[in-house]
Amino acid sequence: MSEEEINIAIAEYRGWQILEPEVHKAITYHWAIEPDSSKSILPDYCNDLNAMHDAEKTLSRGQNYHQLYGFGFYVNTLTQICYQQHILTATASQRAEAFVRTIDKWKE
């Protein structure tokens, strides 16, 4: 998946919606977390650890901890992606991939 596809998958899971397309040299979109909120640029989850930290907070920590959409499932997936690296040093890109795999939106 491209970074843009990953960013969109995470944003949609978090409730972001396309408000309206804006056409310049390329097509871009204005996004908003709520329909009445001001226009905003989609967070760059693949390159921003702060954005990924906010996204990680949305994963289930209750009964479904180790199930799909659960934080435990995310940690296990992140461990596999990091392989011989500790997950605390995982990059935003690695965390974004693990997140999209956790929410079952990953496309090869």
Backbone as a ProteinNet text record, in pm:
[ID]
protein_1_A
[PRIMARY]
MSEEEINIAIAEYRGWQILEPEVHKAITYHWAIEPDSSKSILPDYCNDLNAMHDAEKTLSRGQNYHQLYGFGFYVNTLTQICYQQHILTATASQRAEAFVRTIDKWKE
[TERTIARY]
83.7	0	88.2	39.5	113.2	89	171.6	153	16.9	-25.1	-155.2	-269.4	-262.3	-366	-368.6	-250.2	-241.1	-300.7	-262.3	-315.2	-467.1	-521.2	-666.8	-735.1	-679.5	-738.9	-746.3	-638.2	-636.5	-734.5	-733.3	-822.6	-968.9	-1004.8	-1143.6	-1183.6	-1092.6	-1120.9	-1146.6	-1075.3	-1088.3	-1205.5	-1278	-1397.8	-1382.9	-1267.2	-1249.7	-1332.9	-1385	-1464.8	-1419.8	-1434.2	-1403.8	-1517.2	-1481.2	-1582.6	-1606.4	-1498.9	-1513	-1377.4	-1375.4	-1247.2	-1203.4	-1073.9	-1018.5	-922.3	-942.9	-863.3	-759.4	-633.1	-522.7	-447.2	-318.7	-242.3	-277.9	-312.5	-355.8	-481.2	-552.7	-673.6	-634.1	-675.4	-657.3	-794	-802.8	-931.6	-921.3	-1027.9	-1039.9	-1106.3	-1050.9	-1104	-1151.6	-1238.8	-1282.9	-1321.7	-1299.6	-1337.2	-1487.7	-1548.1	-1692.7	-1739.8	-1856.9	-1903.9	-1907.4	-1935.4	-1947	-1814.7	-1709.8	-1582.9	-1514.1	-1413.2	-1342.6	-1262.3	-1230.8	-1154.8	-1016.3	-966	-837.4	-762.1	-631.7	-547.3	-538.3	-544.3	-536.3	-403.1	-402.6	-276.8	-186.4	-57.1	40.6	85.9	2.8	29.7	159.7	195.8	315.3	445.5	441.3	562.8	556.4	448.8	430.3	397.6	494.1	473.3	361.2	344.5	236.4	99.6	85.2	-40.9	-66.7	37.8	21.7	-13.8	42.4	9.1	-140.6	-193.8	-338	-419.6	-374.1	-446.1	-444.5	-330.6	-317.9	-416.1	-450.2	-543.9	-683.6	-715.3	-850.8	-871.6	-764.1	-778.1	-834.4	-913.4	-980.6	-880.5	-900.6	-816.6	-898.1	-1022.5	-1110.9	-1112.7	-1232.5	-1253.8	-1186.7	-1179.2	-1124.7	-977.1	-904.7	-765	-679.2	-693.6	-609.8	-679.4	-797.6	-872	-844	-892.5	-885.8	-940.8	-879.7	-914.9	-870.7	-801	-757.3	-612.1	-579.2	-443.9	-342	-378.9	-287.8	-256.2	-355.6	-335.2	-240	-257.9	-171.2	-26.6	-5.2	130.5	195	119.4	172.7	208.9	124.5	151	273	284	398.9	528.4	521.9	638.5	685.4	592.4	627.7	688.8	635.8	687.2	827.3	849.2	980.1	1086.1	1046.4	1131.3	1238.8	1361.3	1468.9	1493.9	1392	1400.5	1295.3	1322.9	1225.1	1112.9	989.5	875.7	874.7	944.6	950.4	1023.3	1109	1182.7	1121.2	999.5	932	906.9	925.3	900.1	749.9	713.5	572.7	521.2	605.5	567	538.1	622.4	600.5	472.9	451.8	331.4	205.2	213.6	99.5	64.3	166.6	140.1	75.5	127.9	70.7	-74	-100.9	-236.3	-333.2	-293.5	-381.9	-402.4	-300.8	-317.4	-410.9	-401.4	-485.6	-632.4	-661.5	-801.3	-846.9	-762.1	-794.6	-823.5	-744.6	-761.4	-637.4	-540.4	-416.3	-441.2	-383.5	-392.1	-251.2	-225	-90.9	-71.1
-118.7	0	125	229.2	355.9	427.8	527.6	605.2	673.4	723.8	791.1	694.2	572.7	472.9	435.8	423.9	391.6	505.4	629	744.6	752.1	725.4	728.9	618.6	497.1	385	414.7	468.3	500.9	613.8	717.2	831.5	789.9	707.8	663.2	580.1	496.1	417.3	509.1	621.2	716	812	803.6	883.6	1003.3	1020	1130.7	1103.5	1209.8	1198.9	1303.6	1271.4	1368.7	1470.6	1598	1703.4	1742.1	1775.9	1815.1	1805.8	1767	1764.2	1905.4	1926.1	2054.8	2025.9	2091.3	2062	2171.8	2133.8	2223.4	2150.9	2132.8	2054.6	1907.6	1865.5	1727.8	1735.9	1628.3	1627.6	1601.8	1689.8	1669.4	1680.6	1643.3	1645.2	1719.6	1785.9	1844	1738.4	1716.6	1615.6	1683.9	1618.4	1667.8	1550.3	1564.5	1459.1	1462.2	1579.2	1594.9	1681	1653.4	1728.5	1879.6	1930	2074.8	2142	2064.7	2125.1	2189.4	2268.5	2337.1	2237.8	2278.6	2192.9	2168.1	2050.3	2015	1921.3	1921	1828.6	1698.7	1590.1	1458.3	1441.5	1383.8	1359.5	1266	1285.7	1201.8	1091.5	991.1	882.4	808.8	799.1	724.8	794	922	997.2	1078	1065.6	1146.6	1057.6	1042.2	958.3	1010.9	1142.2	1198.9	1158.9	1162.6	1121	972.8	891.9	748.4	723.3	800.8	786.3	810.3	913.5	941.6	827.2	772.6	661.8	537.9	508.9	390.2	392.9	511.9	525.4	474.7	466	427.7	276.5	199.3	53.7	1	-104.9	-163.1	-215.7	-176.9	-226.1	-309.6	-333.1	-406.8	-555.2	-607.4	-750.5	-802.3	-722	-765.3	-730.1	-720.5	-677.2	-752.2	-883.6	-963.5	-1001.6	-949	-977.9	-871.2	-895.4	-794.7	-663.7	-551.9	-419.2	-396.2	-490.8	-478	-433.8	-368.3	-317.2	-430.6	-540.2	-655.2	-714.1	-721.2	-769	-674.7	-544.8	-443.1	-461.2	-480.8	-499.4	-623.9	-732.5	-855.2	-831.9	-761	-730.8	-640.2	-540.6	-450.2	-525.7	-621.1	-703.5	-781.2	-836.2	-910	-817.4	-697.5	-602	-554.3	-532.1	-483.6	-592.7	-716.3	-834.5	-828.5	-790.6	-793.5	-655.4	-577.4	-441.8	-432.1	-358.8	-343.5	-251.4	-283.7	-205.4	-61.7	-34.9	103	195.1	138	218.9	211	157.6	145.4	283.1	292.4	418.1	439.8	559.6	590	502.5	479.7	396.8	252.4	198	62.2	55.6	155.4	159.6	173.7	255.3	273.7	143.4	71.2	-58.1	-155.4	-164.1	-253.8	-215.3	-84.8	-37.6	-80.6	-59.7	-94.7	-246.4	-323.4	-469.2	-508.2	-436.5	-464.5	-438.3	-335.8	-305.2	-377.3	-467.3	-554.8	-479.3	-374	-296.4	-304.6	-388.8	-397.6	-465.9	-408.9	-465.5	-488.2	-606.1	-636.8	-571.5
0	0	0	-62.8	-62.5	70	99.4	221.7	223.1	108.2	100.5	132.8	78.2	105.9	254.3	313.9	456.8	539.2	507.7	580.2	570.7	453.3	434	513.2	511.8	585.3	734.5	790.3	933.2	963	880.5	902.5	896.5	799.3	787.9	909.4	958.2	1078.4	1197.7	1201.5	1312.4	1294.5	1183.5	1164.7	1073.1	1011.3	917	792.5	733.9	611.4	511.1	382.4	277.4	273.8	283.3	273.6	129.1	59.5	-81	-148.4	-274.3	-345.2	-381.8	-384.2	-426.4	-541	-651.2	-769	-790.8	-793.5	-828.3	-939.3	-921.2	-1017.9	-1006.6	-888.1	-863.6	-777.2	-771.8	-689.5	-544.8	-456.2	-313.3	-248.2	-124	-55.7	76	112.6	245.8	331.6	447.3	538.4	665.6	735.2	865.7	952.7	1080.7	1174.8	1199.8	1185.2	1196.6	1079.7	1025.3	907.4	926	1045.1	1066	1101.8	1119.1	1159.1	1039.1	1067.9	960.3	877.3	756.6	666.2	723.5	699.4	755.8	663.6	678.6	603	681.4	611.4	672.6	745.5	866.4	936.3	856.1	866.4	796.7	891.3	906.6	1000.7	969	843.2	802.7	841.2	869.8	899.7	1029.2	1104.4	1224.9	1344.5	1435.4	1553.6	1642.6	1648.1	1729.6	1674.8	1543.8	1481.2	1507.4	1499.6	1525.7	1672.3	1761.9	1903.9	1925.8	1861.1	1870.6	1811.2	1699.8	1636.1	1724.8	1785.5	1870.6	1987.5	2034.1	2146	2111.4	1982.2	1941.2	1937.1	1952.2	1947.3	2078.8	2069.3	2184.7	2286.9	2411.3	2519.8	2618.2	2587.9	2677.3	2647.4	2636.2	2615.8	2488.8	2385.7	2256.7	2240	2349.3	2349.5	2248.5	2240.7	2151.3	2021	1997.5	1875.5	1770	1648.9	1543.2	1599.5	1570.5	1620.1	1765.3	1824.6	1963	1974.2	2084.7	2104.6	2115.5	2178.8	2189.3	2052.7	1965.9	1829	1755	1777.6	1717.4	1763.3	1891.9	1944.9	1885.1	1874.7	1812.9	1666.7	1594.8	1454.4	1440.9	1526.5	1525.1	1555.5	1646.2	1679	1555.9	1480	1358.2	1253.4	1239.3	1141	1179.2	1307.9	1355.3	1356.5	1359.9	1358.8	1465.9	1436.1	1534.8	1596.4	1605.2	1658.7	1769	1873.8	1981.4	1933.7	1970.3	1920	1972.3	2082.3	2131.6	2035	1951	1853.6	1714.1	1704.5	1575	1514.3	1385.1	1314.4	1297.2	1259.8	1233.1	1118.8	1019.7	905.8	948.9	1034.4	1084.1	1167.4	1249.9	1332.8	1246.8	1141.3	1052.6	981.6	934.3	869.3	967.1	1087.6	1188	1219.6	1225.7	1254.7	1145.1	1020.2	908	902.7	932.7	938.9	1054.1	1165.7	1282.1	1252.8	1176.3	1142.8	1016.5	968.1	854.7	725.7	697.9	575.8	485.3	521.8	445.5	311.8	205.9	72.2	20.7	-29.8	-83.8	-218.7
[MASK]
++++++++++++++++++++++++++++++++++++++++++++++++++++++++++++++++++++++++++++++++++++++++++++++++++++++++++++

